[in-house]
Amino acid sequence: MREARTPRDPRREVRHASRWSARTWLPTLLVLALLAAGVGAYRFEWGQRYLPWLAADPATEPEAVLPPAGLELPDWTPPALDAVAVDTSADVAPDRVGAAVARALADRDLGRHVVGAVTSLTPGSPTWTSGGGRYLPASTTKLLTVGAALATLGPDRTFTTRVVRGQSPREVVLVGGGDPLLASKPTAVAEAASSYPARADVTSLALDAADSLAGTGRVRVRFDDSLFSGPSDNPAWRRDYVPDDIVSPITALMVDSGVEPDGFSRSDDPSLAAARAFADALRAAGVRVVGEPQRVVVRPDAEELASVESAPLAQIAERILDVSDNEGSEVVAHHVGLATSGTGSFEAGAAGVLATLAGLGVDVTGDEVYDGSGLSRRNRVSPATVLAVLQHAAGPEGEAMRSVVTGLPVAGFTGSLTYRFAEGPALARGLVRAKTGTLTGVHALAGIAIGRDGAPMAFVLAADKVAAEDRYDAQDAIDRAAAALAACRCSSG
């Protein structure tokens, strides 16, 4: 017999009823339009991409972030000398954790497969678990991808986009280096203060190349995206993801994550789109460009005319986790494949991620990963795998992977959690940091919560068989369970 439903909050029922109390068609139409946009942002974590007003970027302007409704922040005062420090060595008491999250995880809206795991940040410490087996991780897969990339490539790794001479003096080649955040244009001055991290762009690259080409006359633009191999559309994804512009084809030469200048549609060939943007910038710089860009493979010893560098991987990783960047995570997964096997592809990247984690001592036995973003519904991982990655990133030996922790969205404040945690204990807003995981029928959170006793806990909470009509209530239930950890005195000390 299924568990009885958790009693509903009367205020929620009032909100639902009031949605349809409009007396004219225009307000109703506006509400429906907003709901449609919200569903898209929710279902595929589009918020940061298509709905820029949902973006929260407090990295450079934390003072501009307003506290969530219902949260009253006290005036700041200097900490007392005897203030209790966070004790990262405190073990969790499994029975206390279970008591804290039991009601939320028993919500029948979560469906018939719910998993949970909570432990301290010390590997090998006692762990509370609930539910059986592996789960479909959705975007919590990005924790594994980013962690493996940081461990393999190093947090200071940058990615270079170059312009070199082609087979003739009047042929220039744009060479993709797999920069996950390469842009078509420089960040506007008005946006520069709030844009994190800084992005390299092909317009600035074209200006530098134009100086090197002075006096050359007419030139033809070519492009080389051969750093990555294999299909640009992952065979493990749903067939409609790329055609329906849910995700871009993945190449080593992409600008603006493959999004077209209209801000909504996606290019069928991101490398060609990047080359066209570069050619347009060359023309604007006074270079006479003729013909359409064509794909080539350059010689290793080709003369370099100009280059631009990406931000360090540590900063890119934080951005990927904060806004759940699908294209960015796939690009860095390809780099993991290159580093571990010499092949930059979906298959090599996924294998490289698991191999790298295993090399760190993470038990990945039985885990199946087919991409870097978590869009694949074939992925299956153990909650213990995710906990181990979080523990390593937060531990004394995980300095290279620290961005896995610092990049986690903050409940009620940043990234994909900006407008979450509306229900449950208000103190969780700011004390829970977690990566979201959302696909049709899947709702997950994985991250770190600080309990009332100051003890940090690594946690994974997920449901991957949620009925479509229960999706919003299921998400709320997962949020309430995570919030309960922040409200819990769950350590054994």
C-alpha positions, 0 to 999 in steps of 0.5 A: 500500500502506498503511503498517505499523502503529506498534508497540503499547506493551505496557502499553497491551495490558495495560490493554486486556486487564485491562478485562475481567478483572472476576470479577463483573457489578457492576464490569463494569456500572460500567465500561460506564457510565463508558465510555458517559459517556466516549464522549459526552464524547469524541464531542461534547466534552461533558466540561465540560457533563455531566461536571463532575468533568472540568472543570479551572478553574485560572484562579483556583486554579492551585495546586490543579491536580495535575500529570499522572501521570508528570510530575515537577515540579522545585522552583521556583527564581528564574530565572537572569539569563542564562536563555534567553528565548523567541525568537518570531522564530525560524523553524522548520526544515521538515526538522526538524519533518518528522522529529519528527512523521513517525512519529506522523502515519504511524500508519495509525489516522489514516486516509487524509486527514491534514494537518499544518502547522507554522510560527513565530509570524512571518507569512510564515516558512517552513512545514512542510506535510504532506497536501493540501487543506483539512480538516474543522475540527470545533471548531478552527473556534472559533479562527476564530469567537473571533478574528473576534469579538474583532477585530470587537467588541473584547475589552472588549465586554459584553452586556446583558440588560434588563428594560423596561416593556411595552405596559401598566404591569403588563407587564414584558419580559425582553430578550435581549442575546445574553449567551453565559454568562447564568445562571439563578441566581447562582453559589454562594458556595462556587463563586464563587472557582473560577468564571471568568468571572463570569456575569450571571444572571436571578435577580439581574436579577429582584431589581432589577426587583422593586424597580422594580416595588414597588407595581405589583400583579400583572404579566405577564412577556413576553420579547423575543429578536428580536436574532437572526434566522433559524432557531435550528437550523442547517440545516448541522447534522445533523438529530438534533443539536438533537432529541437534545440534543447542542446547544441551539437558538441564541437571543439569550436563553438561560440555562445554555446552554439546559440544563434544570435537570435538568442533562442535557436541553435546552430546545426553546425556550431563550428561553421557558425563560429567561423562566420562570426570570425569572418564578419569580425575580420571584415569589420576590422577592414580585412577583405574576406571572400567566399564562405568559410570551409572546414580544413585540418591545419598542419601542426607547424602552421604559422600562428597569427593570433590567439586568445585564452579561456579563463582557468578551468577552475572558474569555468567549472564553477560556471558550469555547475552554477547554471547547469551548462550542458554544452560546457560540461560536454566540452570539458568531458571531451577534454577528459577523453583527450587527456586519458586516451587521446580521443576527444569524444562522448564515449572517450570522455565518459570512460575517462571520467569514470577512470579518473574517479577510480584513480582517486579511490572512488568506487565506480563499480556498476556505474554507467555514464554516457555523457558529461552533462547528464542529459542521457537517460541511460546514465546510472550511478550510485549515490555513494559515488557522488558522495565520494566525489564531494568528500574528495573535493572538500577534503585536504587532498582535493585542492585541485577539485575545490571548484566542485564545492565552490561552484555549487549553487546556494539554496535560495540565492544563486544559479539553478537554486535561486528560486528554489527552497520556497518551502521548508525551514527558511534557514536552509537558504544559504546553508544548503549548496547543491547541484540540481538534477532535472529531467522528465520524471527525475528530480535530484539534489546533491551537495553539502548542507550545514546542520544546526550544530555546525556539522557539514554533511554531504548528501544525495537525494533523488527520485527518478520515477516521478509522474508528470503531474507530480513534478512540481510537488516532487521537486518541493519534497526533495527541497524540503528533505535537503532543508531538513538537513540544515535544520537538523542537529545530525552529528553524533558528537 
